[in-house]
Amino acid sequence: MSAFARYDASIAFLRDLDDDWAELVAHVGPCLHDPKAAREPYEALVRAIGYQQLTAKAGDAIIGRLKALYPDTAFPTPENITVAEFDALRMCGFSATKIATIKAIAEGALSGLIPPRNVAGTMDDEALIARIVTIKGIGRWTVEMLLMYSLERMDILPADDFRVREGYRVLKSLPEQPKPNALREIGKAWAPHRTVAAWYLWRMPRERGNVLK
């Protein structure tokens, strides 16, 4: 069985919502959402900050340089990050704001504020979000990426994400994007398949006509 067969029920559900969703699913094809379940929440959050507001290529480069600072570990430990020199992290490509945030993440991992994966896996989505967003520089979107990609939660809709809101705008031929809270309300109808819905909205072409070809 394909590793992606677990999304079959979500795909069928979205396809049956209406003609717009059916066209989008047909255009994009099977869902290839690929979580990284082996990663600890600490690592997932550091990576999310590294990629924030950057292309995948730029994010890859920054994380690659960070890992190169500590060749003896698979990924820098919280202890590594807390004592890392500002200039060394700056040379990796992190902005001053991102450096402050990844150091706060490392401190949170050491203090227990950021739980290990075995504990995080038992926590409710909203409880985990509320806990981790107390770290300065961490917003809801960052924790939602953790939920989707490290904890493999299947019902997460990152409604603050520009591409998700833009995808829905194009899908429904709206004059402007829905506000995050409005999209959260709309997205309730997609439960419990909102992670897969977000995956498809991320892949919505910039113009609706490209779906209908």
N, C-alpha and C positions, 0 to 999 in steps of 0.2 A: 504493500500500500504506500502511496506517495506520502511524504512528510507533510504535504499541504492538503491532504484529504480531509483533515480536521476542519477545514474552512468550508466544506461543501454545504453544510446546513446553513451557514451564514450567507453564502453566495446565493443559494436558492431563496432564502428569505428576502434579501435585498432585491433580487431580480423580480420578485413577485410584488414588490411595493407599488410600482407603477411603471409606465412605459419609459420614463426618463431614467430610472435606475436600471431597467432592463437593457437599455441602449448603452449605458455606461459600462455595465458588467460585460456586455458582449464586446465592446470596443477594447477594454483593457485586458480581458481574458481572466484566467484563474488567479485567485489571490495568492501571492507569493510572500506574504508577511513572514519575516524571518527573525523571531526573537533570539536574544542571546542569553539564554536562561542560566548559563553557568556564571554569569557575572554577579558579583556582590553589589548591593545598592550603592555603596560608596563609589566603586569603580564606575557604575552606570551614571551616577550623578556627575562625576568629574568629566566623563566623556561627553555628557550632554552639554555641560558648560563649554567644553572645548569646541563643540560643533555649533553652538548657539550663534545664529545670525550669519553663518558662513556656509559656503558650498561644501559638499561632502569632501571634495578634493582638498580644500583648505583645512577642514577639520581633521582629515586623515594626516595631513602633514604636521599639524600641531601636536596631535596625540603621539605620532611617531617620534617626534623630537623629544617629547616628555618621556616616553618609554626608553629612549636611547640614553637618557641621563642615568638610568638605573638598569644596566644590562643584566644584572644578576637576578632580577625579579621579573615575573611575567607582566606585572603592572606595578607602578610605584605604590608603596604602602602609605597609609595615613601618616605614619611617622616620617617617611621620606618627604611628604609634601609639607608637613608642618615646619620642618627645619630647612626646607629648600630656600636658597637665596632668591630674592626678588629678581635680580638681573638674569639668573639662570632660567627662571620661568618666563621672563620677558623675551629671552632669546628663542624660546620655544614658539612664541607667537601669541601668548596670552596677553591681553590688555591688563592694565592695572586693576580694573574692576573685576575681571575674571580671576586674576591672581588672588585677590581678597576672597572671592567666593570659593575657589577650590581649597584654599587654606581653611576657610570656615567649614567646608564639607569634611575635610580631614579631621578637624577638631571635633566635629559632630560624630564622626565614626568612632573616635577614641573615647568620647564621653558616653557613648551609647544612645545619643539622640537619634542618630541614623542606625536603625537596627540591622543586624546581619540578615542574610537572605532567609534563613529558616524561621526567623521571627517575623520579618516583613511579610512572608508568605501567609501568615495566619491573620494578618491585620486587614480590616475593612479599608476599601479604597479611600474614602473620605477621611478616615482616621489617620491614615498614613500621610495623605496630602497635608492635613492640618498640622501634623507633627513636623514634617520636613520643611514646610514653607516658613517656619519660624527662623530658619537660617537666612541671614541677610544675603540677598542676591539670588535666592531660590524662589521661583514662582510656581504657580500651579502647573504650567506647561511642562516644566522640567520634571516634576514628579510624575506627571502623566506619561512622559516618555519612559520613565523607570517602570511604571506599572505595565505599559504595553510591551516593552522590549526585554525587560529583565524578569518580571514577575508573571509574564504571559497572561495578563488579564484580558478577557475577551470582550469586555463591555465598557471601554474607555473612549470618550469622545473629547479630544483636545480642542474645545470650541474657541479657545483664544488663538489658535494657530491660523495665521493669515491664509495659508494654502488650503486649509480645510474649509474656511469660510468662503474663499474665492471659488473653490471647487463647487460648493453648493450654489453660489450665485450663478455660475455658468450653467450648472445642471438645470436650474429652474428658470433660467433667462431673466434673472432679477436685475433691476437697475443699479442696485448696490448690495454690498455684502450684508448679511444679517449680523446684528451685534452678537457678541458671545453668548449672553444670557438668552437671547432669542433662539440662537441655534441649539442651545442646550434643551430648550423646551421642544423645539422641532424634533431634535434627536431622540427624545424619549420614545418616539414611535419606532425607533430602530433597535431598541433593547430586545434581547441581550447580545446584539451583534455590532455594537458601535465601534469596536476596534477595527473590524473589517470594513465597516462603512467609511471610517476615516481613511483607511488605506486606499480605498477606491477614490475618495474625494481628492486625496493628494495627487492622484494621477489623472484628474480631470483635465482635458486639453484646455488651453487658454480661450478657445472659441468653441461655442457649442456646435457649430457646423462640422468641426473635425470629428465629432462623435457620430454624426449622422451620415457620414460618407459610406 
